[in-house]
Amino acid sequence: MAFRFWRRVRVAKGVTLNLSKPGVSTSFGPRGAKYTVGRRGQRATVGLPGTGLFYTMTPKSGTKSTRSKSRQTARSVQASPPPDQLTPGFFKRLWISSEELQFMEGLKAFTAGHHHKAFGILKECLHTADAAYVCGFLAINEKDFQTGEKALKIALARHKELGSCLKKYGLGLSLGLNITDEIFANVTIDRRGVLLGLVEVWQRQGRYQEAVDALLELRKSWPGDVVIKLSLAELLVTTDPDDKEHAKYVVKMTGRLENKCEIHAALLLYKARALRVLGMHTAVRDALTAGLRRKKDRPEELLKALAYERALVYEDLGQKARARSELEKLYAQDPGYEDVAARLGVR
């Protein structure tokens, strides 16, 4: 039972690469102005930093849409095209190494929408740490997990050099990675990002113990990172759902949670599943109720998963009427969701 969500976080200055199952896109520009190229076309996002106000424009059509956290309006500003750092001039090319030139060519192909071509170029310059990092993530998108593992291991071995090539040209980098079947999160070009990429590669290959070991290593360095916690909780609960030791670890790791964002709500879901393995049904109900307490801006699939689990625990607690009420609401929302129709006796 999968649910998906994307949480937007503040990213590095310069280039933002967005990699997900629907496809890959890249964004260029300083804070407040981004130019994005992806499979869905080109768009420019221009905003007023700190206000929550921004415009999204499609350059070809000139149309724009606005989003705002307030009732104020902002003036439209023309966004710039991708920076020319990716096209060094004649004299610059004289002192740029051939490996760096190849890396820049790969990024140019990528931003032009030629993702497979970019992957092919970057595969040939893995001795550059930044190129190996980007190639590793593109390999995931290409489902070439062998190359992805090779590239990311090279990046891990040279993690102290990560970002140095991009920094030389005034560019920053952040990747949006589908870490598990249920999680999208932004990762930066550092050791943490490399390990999260490797976790994704190993999960896709069914090498769960290696993925768990990598996440446990990540937790030592970033014990409070909620993305790492959620990745680990999901992996432990779903790969061996009846393991009580895993369940105890998830409950201990999640601790006291406040439902502040989608990731916290998802953690409450996996905490509830772990508590159910331990037979603590009242605690399961309380965790799920906390996860459902805030619904605004929460992904629909996540809310359905929480409601479904709560219906099941109401049954466990002998509260048949409440369980049926939850299931009827789910059926009205999505008649094909899980086994809701069968549980309601709908033929």
Secondary structure, 3 states (H helix, E strand, C coil): CCCCCECCCCCCCEEEEEEECCEEEEEEECCCEEEEEECCEEEEEEEECCCCEEEEEECCCCEEEEECCCCCCCCCCCCCCCCHHHCCCHHHHHHCCHHHHHHHHHHHHHHCCCHHHHHHHHHHHCCCHHHHHHHHHHHHHCCCHHHHHHHHHHHHHCHHHCCHHHHHCCCCCEEEEEEECCEEEEEECCHHHHHHHHHHHHHHCCCHHHHHHHHHHHHHHCCCCHHHHHHHHHHHHHHCCCCHHHHHHHHHHHCCCCCCCHHHHHHHHHHHHHHHHCCCHHHHHHHHHHHHCCCCCCCHHHHHHHHHHHHHHHHHCCCHHHHHHHHHHHHHHCCCCCCHHHHHCCC
